[in-house]
């Protein structure tokens, strides 16, 4: 026995409901991330500690997964390289989890050096090349150089708020992006549904409406009938 066919309209409605729910979940997730980012900006020290613990657990879990993958592919030529990389990730994850404060200081120093070197390279490159985006590259280089100097000038105290600030800003902007995608997606689905329902409503109105004024009725082509509905018995030849 063949399965009953579902009408295309019902399928479209189900798909639109799924899309609405999916975009709604994205908006909810974005709201949670944005709120977490705002809380992190208020409590920067807690955000720094949280980010370091998350980073440590990610390293540890990634190392365990990499080690398991290396064991599964032990016959390949990259077995020992995978084992060494996994062991380093596991060791780094354990160190970060056990000493989050010292790890934050080291990562803050590393970030400041990255800002310094990146700013210097952008400044030198913008002055030497002088391309079409000379001004924008020059501003980026100056901003990176200044940020690196400020972080190094207040180090190690800057490790208490630098990483937490970056982590909170990343959560905030990611959350705002997800909110925009969720709300915009729900609006697009609503517009598509209205566009699909429009022609159906017009057809329904045409079916409900009566005959058009001036159009010939059903009795226009029928023979003459008397008042009681019977055919008129008069002889037309007499006229």
N, C-alpha and C positions, 0 to 999 in steps of 0.2 A: 504494500500500500504506500503510495507516494505521500511524502510529508506535505502538509498544507503550506501553500505559498503565502508569505507575508507581504502585504501591499507595500509598494515603494514609499508611500507617504509615511507609514509607520516606521519603516527602516530609517528614513531621513530624520524623523523625530527622535528616534532612539540615538542615532549618531550625534545629533545636535545636543541632546541631553548629556551624553558622555563628554562631548567637547566642553560644554558649560561646566560640568563637574571638574574636569581636568584643569581648566583655566581658573576655576574657583580655588582649587587646591594650591595652584601656583601662587595665587594672590595671598592665600592664608600663610603659606610658607614664607613668602616675601615679607609679610607683616611681622612674622616671628623674628626673621633675620634682622629686619630694620629695628625692631624694638631691642633686640640683643645688642646691636651696634650702638644704639643710643645709651643703653645701660653701660656698655663697655667704655664709652667716652666719658661717662660720669665717674665710673670706678676703674680708672686706667690701670692701677696696680693689680687688681683682680683679673682684668683682661689680659695683662701680660703673663701672669701666672697660668691662667687658663690656656692661653695660646701655646705656652711652652709645654704644658702637659699634653695637649692635643698633638703637638708636633712630636713629642717623644713617643706617644702611643702609636702614631702613624708610622714612625720609623721602625718601631718594634714589630708591629703587625706586618709591615711591608717586608721586613727581613725574614720573618717566619714564612710568609708566603713565597718569597724568593728562594729560600732554602728548600722548601717542599718542591718547588718547580725544578730546582737544580737536581734534587735527588731523583725525580721522575725522569729527567733527561740526562742521567749519568753516563750514558753511552756516547753522548755528543762531545765535541771537542771543546765546548765552552763550559764544561762541568765545573772545573776548579775556579774559573772566573766567577761563575754564578755563586759558588759557595763563599768565596772571599767577599763579594759585594754584599751578600745576605748577612754574613757574620759582622761586617762593618756596620750595617744598618741596625742589627740587633744590639751591638755594643753601644752605638750612639744613642739608640732609644733608651737603653737602660741608664746611661749617664744622664741624659736630659731629664728623665723621670725622677731620678734620685737627687739631682742637683739642679732644679729649675732656675734658681737665682744666678748661679755661676754661668749656666748655659745662656741665660738671657744677656748677661754682660758680654759673653763672647760673640753672640749673634749681633748684638748692638754694635760692637766694634767692627764686625765684618760688614754690616750694613753701612756704617759711616764711611769705611774705606771704599765701598762700592760707589757711594754717592760722590766721594771726592774724585776717584779715578774717572767715573762717568762724566762728571761735570768738566773736568780738565780736558778730556778727549773731545767733548762736544764744543767747548770753547775754542780749542785749537783747530778742530775741523771746520767750524763755521768761519773762522778768520781766514784760514788757508784756502778753502774751497770757494766760499762766497756764492753759494748756490741760490736758487729762487726762494728758499725758506731760510735765508741767512738770519733774519731777525728772530724768528721763532726758535731756531737751533741755539742761537746765542743766549736767549732768555732761559731755555732749558738747561744749558750748561751752567749758567750763573746760579740758577736756583739749586741745582744739584750740588755745586761746590759750596754754596752757602749753607745748605742743609747738612752736608758732611762736616763742615767746620763747627756748626752749632752743636751737633751730636757729640763730636769729639771733645769739645770744650767743656761739656758737662758730664763727661763719662767718668766714673761708672754710674753716677746717679741717673743719667739719662736712660739707662737700661730699665728703669722702673716704669717708664711711660712711653718710650718710643715704640716698642713692639706692640704694646697694648693699644696704642693709638692707631697704628697701621692696621692691626687686626680688627678693631672696631669699625674703622672707616670702610674696610673691605666688606664686612658684614652689612653695614648700612647701605652701601651703594649696590651690593648684590641684591639685598632685599627690595630696594626701590626699583631695580630693574625687573625683578620677578613680579612685583605689584603692577608695574606698567604692562608687562606681557599678559598677566592674568586679566586685568580689567579691559585692556584693548582686545584681547581674544574673545571675551564674553560679548563685547559690543559688536565685533565682527560677526559672530555667530547669530546674534539677534538681528542684525541687518540682513543677513542671508535668509533667515527664517521669514522675515517680513517680505522680502522679495519673492520667496516661494509661495507664501500665502496670498499675495496680491492677486495673481491671475486666477487662483481658485475662488476667491471671493467674488471677482468679477463674473466668473461663469455662473456661480450660484445666484447672483442677482439677475442675470439674464434668464435663467431657468424659472425663477419665481415671478418675473414680470410677465404681464399679459401680452396679447398680440399688439403689434405696433399700430398706431392710429393711421387710418387710410389704407391699410392692407385689406385685401378681399377676404371676407369671412368664409366659413365653411359652406354657407347656403347660397353663395353667389352664383355657383355653377349648377345648382340643383333646379329641377323643374318647379314651376309655380305651384304653390300649395295653398289650400284654403285655410281658414282660421282654425279648423279642427285638425290640421296636420295632414289631411288626405289630399291627393292630387286633384287639381281643379279639372272638372269634367267638361268644361266648355270647349267647344270646337273652335280651334284657332283659325280654321279655314274660312269661318264666317266673317272674320275681320278682314 
